[in-house]
Amino acid sequence: MPNTTGTFTVELSPLPPEGGETWARMALTKTWSGGLEGTGRGLMMSAGDPQSGHAGYVAIETVDGRLDGRAGGLAFQQYGVMSADGTRLEYEVVPGSGTGELAGITGTLHLTVDDDGTHRYDLDYALG
C-alpha cells in the first residue's frame, strides 16, 4: 500500500446555530502540503466542553489537488474524541469520493499535532 506524508494548516470559522443547537458548527479550510498538495474545505460539528478536555467532533472534508503527482480530489470522513482517557482521531478516505486520477482511492490518514501546533499526516492509500 502506498504511503505519503506531509503537513497541513487549518482555519476554522464558526457558523450560526440553527434552532437552539446544543452543538457547534464550523466551516473548515485546509492547505495541504507534502505528498498531498491542495485545498480542503469542509464542515465540522462538535459537542461537549473542549475547554475542560471533554468533547467530540465529526467532519466531512473534500480535498482538490494532487496526491503523489496524481491530479484529482477525494473526501475525508473525520471523527475525534477528547476525554480523560486521551484523544482519539480517525480519518478515512470516503469510499467512492475519488475523482480524476484519484478515482477508486481508499485509505486511512494518521494525524499527529506537534507541541508547536504543526499538523502532520501519514496517509496509507490504495488506488483501485
ABEGO torsion letter per residue (X at the ends): XBBBBEBBBBBBBBBBBBGGBABBBBBBBBBBBEABBEBBBBBBBBBEBAAAGBBBBBBBBBBBEBBGGBBEBBBBBBBBBBBAAEBBBBBBBBBGABBEAABGBBEBBBBBBBAAGBBBBBBBBBBX
